[in-house]
Amino acid sequence: MIAQVPTNPTHLTISSRIEERSRQGELTQKQVSDFQEFLKSVDRKLLHHSIIINNAYTKWFENGTATDVELQHFIKQFSVFSNQFLVAALLKVINSPTLQQSRASREILLNELGVIYRHPEQSIPNPIALTEEDKDREGDPELVSTEGTVDGGICRFRAAHFEWLLGVAQGLGLNFADIGKRKHGRPTTLHFCDELIRLYGSDDPQIAQGASFAVEHWAAAGFWQELEDGLTHIKQARHPQLRLAFFSWHNRVEAQHAGHTLEELESVYFNPRFDQTKFFQGGREILEAIAVFWNGLHSDRLNCVYT
C-alpha cells in the first residue's frame, strides 16, 4: 500500500500501517505517540524548508515567460542534475543496508534507466486510441506507467528519463552532445550533484535515509507542477512542437516515491539503532544543496548568465 502524501508538504500523519501494527500489539501506544512527535519534527525541521515552500525560480518559471535562451539554460542545468543523479542512485543501491531497501532503491534507478513500471492488474490502453498530443501530455502507454514495479517490467531505450528530457531539449535546438555532462554544469549545479552523491548515496544508512526522505518529499511538494505549467504556457504560445512528457510524468509519479520513503521510514524508525540526529542531518544538508541549485538558476537569470 502506498501512503497518501499531500501536495502541501506538511501535516505528516500516522498511516494505516502504523495503526494496524498498534492494533495487533506489535507497537505500544507510547511508540506510536513518539513516532507522531517525530513526524511533527520532520514536518517542522525539513518540510518547511524555504526551498520547498518558496522556490523563487520555479514560481517565476510557472508564468511561462522564459525566453528561449533562458529555457536552454534551464534544460542544460536540469539535464546535468538528472543525468548525474544516476551516480547517486547507484550508490544508494550499493550502500543499502537491507535487501528490502536495496530493492526499493533499484525500483527508482532502473525506472530512470528505462525499465517500465509493470502493474499486474492494469491493462495497457490501446496506443492507437491516443493522439500524439495525448501521448506527450499523459505519457505514451507503451513507454510509461506511474504505478507498479520494475520487477518483470520491460526495458525500452526510449523510456529512459534522460531520453525524454532530450526530447524537450531538441525542441529548443539542443542535441545530445549539448546536455547532461558535468562540463555543462554551473558550479551551483555541480555542488548539488556532488551533495546528492555524498548524502543520498551515503554509506551511512541514517544519513542516506534522511537525504532520501527530503529529496522525495521536495519532489512531491509542487515544483514539478510549476515547471509543467510554465512549459505548457510556452508550448501553447510559441513552441507547439515542444514535448513535455518528462515533466508531466514526473509531476504525476513523485507522490508515489514520497509514499515509499514514508513507508521506509516507518520500517527503520522503530529499530533501536535509528539515529534521529543523523537522519535530520542528511535531510537538512541535502535541502541546502537543493536550494543552492535552484537559487543558482535564479541568480543566473537575474544576472543574464547563460551557458
C-alpha positions as a Python dict, from the first residue, in 0.01 Angstrom:
ca = {
    (1, 'M'): (0, 0, 0),
    (2, 'I'): (130, 348, -88),
    (3, 'A'): (90, 624, 166),
    (4, 'Q'): (-105, 924, 54),
    (5, 'V'): (128, 1226, 67),
    (6, 'P'): (-44, 1564, 28),
    (7, 'T'): (84, 1811, -229),
    (8, 'N'): (114, 2051, 64),
    (9, 'P'): (438, 1921, 217),
    (10, 'T'): (314, 1948, 574),
    (11, 'H'): (93, 1752, 811),
    (12, 'L'): (251, 1406, 803),
    (13, 'T'): (20, 1174, 991),
    (14, 'I'): (20, 825, 1132),
    (15, 'S'): (-56, 585, 847),
    (16, 'S'): (-299, 294, 848),
    (17, 'R'): (4, 66, 857),
    (18, 'I'): (113, 204, 1195),
    (19, 'E'): (-245, 191, 1327),
    (20, 'E'): (-270, -174, 1225),
    (21, 'R'): (62, -260, 1392),
    (22, 'S'): (-70, -93, 1707),
    (23, 'R'): (-396, -289, 1695),
    (24, 'Q'): (-200, -610, 1652),
    (25, 'G'): (4, -532, 1961),
    (26, 'E'): (327, -501, 1763),
    (27, 'L'): (368, -138, 1873),
    (28, 'T'): (279, 15, 2208),
    (29, 'Q'): (75, 332, 2234),
    (30, 'K'): (388, 512, 2359),
    (31, 'Q'): (581, 405, 2050),
    (32, 'V'): (301, 533, 1827),
    (33, 'S'): (287, 862, 2019),
    (34, 'D'): (664, 902, 1998),
    (35, 'F'): (652, 839, 1624),
    (36, 'Q'): (379, 1100, 1586),
    (37, 'E'): (601, 1352, 1768),
    (38, 'F'): (890, 1254, 1542),
    (39, 'L'): (676, 1320, 1233),
    (40, 'K'): (593, 1663, 1372),
    (41, 'S'): (966, 1729, 1399),
    (42, 'V'): (1016, 1612, 1041),
    (43, 'D'): (737, 1845, 936),
    (44, 'R'): (893, 2138, 1117),
    (45, 'K'): (1264, 2078, 1050),
    (46, 'L'): (1254, 1952, 692),
    (47, 'L'): (925, 2002, 512),
    (48, 'H'): (905, 2373, 590),
    (49, 'H'): (1243, 2444, 438),
    (50, 'S'): (1232, 2758, 224),
    (51, 'I'): (1321, 2572, -97),
    (52, 'I'): (1013, 2353, -50),
    (53, 'I'): (763, 2622, 36),
    (54, 'N'): (901, 2920, -158),
    (55, 'N'): (1116, 2838, -461),
    (56, 'A'): (1162, 3176, -631),
    (57, 'Y'): (1287, 3028, -959),
    (58, 'T'): (1004, 2780, -1016),
    (59, 'K'): (744, 3037, -911),
    (60, 'W'): (881, 3266, -1183),
    (61, 'F'): (908, 2981, -1433),
    (62, 'E'): (542, 2888, -1376),
    (63, 'N'): (431, 3208, -1554),
    (64, 'G'): (565, 3080, -1887),
    (65, 'T'): (761, 3396, -1968),
    (66, 'A'): (1105, 3234, -2001),
    (67, 'T'): (1285, 3327, -2323),
    (68, 'D'): (1438, 3060, -2545),
    (69, 'V'): (1784, 3140, -2409),
    (70, 'E'): (1655, 3107, -2052),
    (71, 'L'): (1483, 2781, -2143),
    (72, 'Q'): (1800, 2637, -2296),
    (73, 'H'): (1997, 2729, -1985),
    (74, 'F'): (1736, 2569, -1761),
    (75, 'I'): (1725, 2247, -1964),
    (76, 'K'): (2105, 2223, -1969),
    (77, 'Q'): (2136, 2260, -1593),
    (78, 'F'): (1842, 2033, -1519),
    (79, 'S'): (1986, 1770, -1755),
    (80, 'V'): (2315, 1770, -1565),
    (81, 'F'): (2131, 1711, -1237),
    (82, 'S'): (1908, 1447, -1396),
    (83, 'N'): (2195, 1255, -1554),
    (84, 'Q'): (2432, 1281, -1257),
    (85, 'F'): (2153, 1165, -1025),
    (86, 'L'): (2215, 818, -1169),
    (87, 'V'): (2550, 808, -989),
    (88, 'A'): (2388, 888, -655),
    (89, 'A'): (2106, 642, -720),
    (90, 'L'): (2353, 362, -795),
    (91, 'L'): (2545, 436, -475),
    (92, 'K'): (2216, 425, -284),
    (93, 'V'): (2158, 75, -421),
    (94, 'I'): (2513, -37, -341),
    (95, 'N'): (2503, 106, 12),
    (96, 'S'): (2153, -13, 104),
    (97, 'P'): (2161, -175, 449),
    (98, 'T'): (1886, -430, 377),
    (99, 'L'): (1762, -629, 79),
    (100, 'Q'): (1423, -459, 101),
    (101, 'Q'): (1582, -114, 85),
    (102, 'S'): (1807, -227, -199),
    (103, 'R'): (1503, -332, -398),
    (104, 'A'): (1325, -4, -327),
    (105, 'S'): (1631, 185, -449),
    (106, 'R'): (1658, -31, -760),
    (107, 'E'): (1295, 48, -844),
    (108, 'I'): (1391, 414, -883),
    (109, 'L'): (1724, 357, -1058),
    (110, 'L'): (1602, 101, -1310),
    (111, 'N'): (1296, 308, -1395),
    (112, 'E'): (1526, 606, -1456),
    (113, 'L'): (1723, 387, -1698),
    (114, 'G'): (1420, 274, -1894),
    (115, 'V'): (1255, -21, -1718),
    (116, 'I'): (882, 46, -1731),
    (117, 'Y'): (672, 1, -1418),
    (118, 'R'): (454, -307, -1457),
    (119, 'H'): (112, -307, -1294),
    (120, 'P'): (-10, -670, -1297),
    (121, 'E'): (-377, -574, -1264),
    (122, 'Q'): (-380, -289, -1514),
    (123, 'S'): (-408, -344, -1887),
    (124, 'I'): (-217, -113, -2120),
    (125, 'P'): (-451, 112, -2320),
    (126, 'N'): (-451, 74, -2694),
    (127, 'P'): (-195, 332, -2813),
    (128, 'I'): (-382, 373, -3141),
    (129, 'A'): (-666, 539, -2950),
    (130, 'L'): (-437, 820, -2833),
    (131, 'T'): (-319, 1114, -3037),
    (132, 'E'): (48, 1211, -3031),
    (133, 'E'): (-52, 1513, -2822),
    (134, 'D'): (-224, 1283, -2570),
    (135, 'K'): (83, 1061, -2555),
    (136, 'D'): (306, 1357, -2480),
    (137, 'R'): (75, 1504, -2217),
    (138, 'E'): (-24, 1182, -2041),
    (139, 'G'): (268, 960, -2139),
    (140, 'D'): (291, 704, -2416),
    (141, 'P'): (136, 389, -2258),
    (142, 'E'): (396, 177, -2436),
    (143, 'L'): (675, 361, -2253),
    (144, 'V'): (546, 484, -1918),
    (145, 'S'): (345, 390, -1616),
    (146, 'T'): (323, 572, -1285),
    (147, 'E'): (236, 265, -1078),
    (148, 'G'): (359, -85, -1020),
    (149, 'T'): (706, -235, -1009),
    (150, 'V'): (1004, -274, -1239),
    (151, 'D'): (1015, -641, -1139),
    (152, 'G'): (904, -817, -1458),
    (153, 'G'): (886, -485, -1644),
    (154, 'I'): (1017, -428, -1994),
    (155, 'C'): (1321, -213, -2070),
    (156, 'R'): (1289, 34, -2355),
    (157, 'F'): (1569, 271, -2452),
    (158, 'R'): (1310, 539, -2528),
    (159, 'A'): (1164, 500, -2179),
    (160, 'A'): (1485, 623, -2014),
    (161, 'H'): (1413, 952, -1844),
    (162, 'F'): (1714, 1119, -1999),
    (163, 'E'): (1579, 1042, -2348),
    (164, 'W'): (1252, 1213, -2256),
    (165, 'L'): (1448, 1516, -2144),
    (166, 'L'): (1646, 1503, -2467),
    (167, 'G'): (1312, 1530, -2648),
    (168, 'V'): (1247, 1860, -2467),
    (169, 'A'): (1599, 1984, -2547),
    (170, 'Q'): (1568, 1902, -2916),
    (171, 'G'): (1258, 2118, -2936),
    (172, 'L'): (1476, 2408, -2824),
    (173, 'G'): (1760, 2349, -3068),
    (174, 'L'): (1984, 2145, -2836),
    (175, 'N'): (2115, 1795, -2908),
    (176, 'F'): (2255, 1501, -2712),
    (177, 'A'): (2607, 1646, -2703),
    (178, 'D'): (2479, 1972, -2550),
    (179, 'I'): (2328, 1834, -2229),
    (180, 'G'): (2379, 1609, -1931),
    (181, 'K'): (2758, 1613, -1884),
    (182, 'R'): (2942, 1765, -1589),
    (183, 'K'): (3114, 2005, -1828),
    (184, 'H'): (2774, 2162, -1896),
    (185, 'G'): (2706, 2229, -1528),
    (186, 'R'): (2736, 2559, -1347),
    (187, 'P'): (2921, 2544, -1010),
    (188, 'T'): (2589, 2559, -824),
    (189, 'T'): (2453, 2267, -1028),
    (190, 'L'): (2766, 2058, -971),
    (191, 'H'): (2752, 2132, -598),
    (192, 'F'): (2402, 1982, -588),
    (193, 'C'): (2515, 1678, -787),
    (194, 'D'): (2811, 1619, -556),
    (195, 'E'): (2596, 1655, -245),
    (196, 'L'): (2350, 1401, -386),
    (197, 'I'): (2637, 1156, -421),
    (198, 'R'): (2767, 1232, -71),
    (199, 'L'): (2432, 1230, 110),
    (200, 'Y'): (2168, 1045, -92),
    (201, 'G'): (2427, 779, -183),
    (202, 'S'): (2594, 778, 161),
    (203, 'D'): (2724, 454, 310),
    (204, 'D'): (2582, 575, 643),
    (205, 'P'): (2221, 447, 626),
    (206, 'Q'): (2094, 715, 866),
    (207, 'I'): (2234, 1000, 657),
    (208, 'A'): (2108, 839, 337),
    (209, 'Q'): (1764, 784, 490),
    (210, 'G'): (1729, 1149, 581),
    (211, 'A'): (1853, 1266, 241),
    (212, 'S'): (1625, 1027, 53),
    (213, 'F'): (1323, 1131, 256),
    (214, 'A'): (1394, 1500, 200),
    (215, 'V'): (1462, 1460, -174),
    (216, 'E'): (1142, 1269, -242),
    (217, 'H'): (922, 1500, -37),
    (218, 'W'): (1080, 1804, -202),
    (219, 'A'): (999, 1643, -537),
    (220, 'A'): (639, 1580, -430),
    (221, 'A'): (581, 1929, -293),
    (222, 'G'): (479, 2101, -615),
    (223, 'F'): (780, 2223, -813),
    (224, 'W'): (711, 1973, -1094),
    (225, 'Q'): (365, 2127, -1133),
    (226, 'E'): (516, 2474, -1157),
    (227, 'L'): (760, 2358, -1425),
    (228, 'E'): (489, 2176, -1620),
    (229, 'D'): (257, 2479, -1604),
    (230, 'G'): (527, 2712, -1733),
    (231, 'L'): (626, 2480, -2016),
    (232, 'T'): (262, 2426, -2111),
    (233, 'H'): (215, 2804, -2146),
    (234, 'I'): (526, 2822, -2365),
    (235, 'K'): (414, 2528, -2577),
    (236, 'Q'): (75, 2690, -2636),
    (237, 'A'): (218, 3034, -2704),
    (238, 'R'): (517, 2972, -2929),
    (239, 'H'): (658, 2618, -2929),
    (240, 'P'): (379, 2377, -3027),
    (241, 'Q'): (639, 2110, -3107),
    (242, 'L'): (773, 2105, -2751),
    (243, 'R'): (750, 1761, -2591),
    (244, 'L'): (664, 1773, -2223),
    (245, 'A'): (630, 1406, -2120),
    (246, 'F'): (941, 1420, -1899),
    (247, 'F'): (786, 1690, -1683),
    (248, 'S'): (424, 1573, -1689),
    (249, 'W'): (520, 1215, -1595),
    (250, 'H'): (741, 1320, -1305),
    (251, 'N'): (467, 1551, -1185),
    (252, 'R'): (235, 1251, -1154),
    (253, 'V'): (477, 994, -1012),
    (254, 'E'): (661, 1180, -737),
    (255, 'A'): (387, 1136, -476),
    (256, 'Q'): (435, 761, -515),
    (257, 'H'): (809, 796, -448),
    (258, 'A'): (740, 1010, -141),
    (259, 'G'): (495, 750, -19),
    (260, 'H'): (764, 484, -47),
    (261, 'T'): (1008, 689, 161),
    (262, 'L'): (746, 739, 432),
    (263, 'E'): (682, 365, 438),
    (264, 'E'): (1057, 302, 450),
    (265, 'L'): (1092, 549, 737),
    (266, 'E'): (827, 360, 932),
    (267, 'S'): (1026, 40, 891),
    (268, 'V'): (1353, 187, 1025),
    (269, 'Y'): (1230, 429, 1291),
    (270, 'F'): (1149, 156, 1542),
    (271, 'N'): (1493, -4, 1502),
    (272, 'P'): (1694, 66, 1821),
    (273, 'R'): (1987, 177, 1602),
    (274, 'F'): (1788, 452, 1430),
    (275, 'D'): (1971, 783, 1481),
    (276, 'Q'): (1740, 1083, 1457),
    (277, 'T'): (2029, 1329, 1465),
    (278, 'K'): (2192, 1177, 1157),
    (279, 'F'): (1855, 1147, 983),
    (280, 'F'): (1791, 1518, 1024),
    (281, 'Q'): (2150, 1597, 925),
    (282, 'G'): (2110, 1413, 594),
    (283, 'G'): (1775, 1576, 527),
    (284, 'R'): (1881, 1926, 620),
    (285, 'E'): (2208, 1918, 424),
    (286, 'I'): (2051, 1785, 104),
    (287, 'L'): (1779, 2053, 122),
    (288, 'E'): (2051, 2316, 149),
    (289, 'A'): (2214, 2167, -163),
    (290, 'I'): (1881, 2171, -347),
    (291, 'A'): (1848, 2537, -254),
    (292, 'V'): (2195, 2609, -396),
    (293, 'F'): (2084, 2457, -729),
    (294, 'W'): (1757, 2650, -762),
    (295, 'N'): (1896, 2973, -622),
    (296, 'G'): (2183, 2939, -866),
    (297, 'L'): (1937, 2923, -1155),
    (298, 'H'): (1753, 3223, -1014),
    (299, 'S'): (2077, 3420, -985),
    (300, 'D'): (2183, 3320, -1338),
    (301, 'R'): (1851, 3452, -1469),
    (302, 'L'): (1876, 3782, -1285),
    (303, 'N'): (2237, 3833, -1397),
    (304, 'C'): (2186, 3700, -1753),
    (305, 'V'): (2447, 3425, -1706),
    (306, 'Y'): (2391, 3151, -1962),
    (307, 'T'): (2599, 2854, -2071),
}
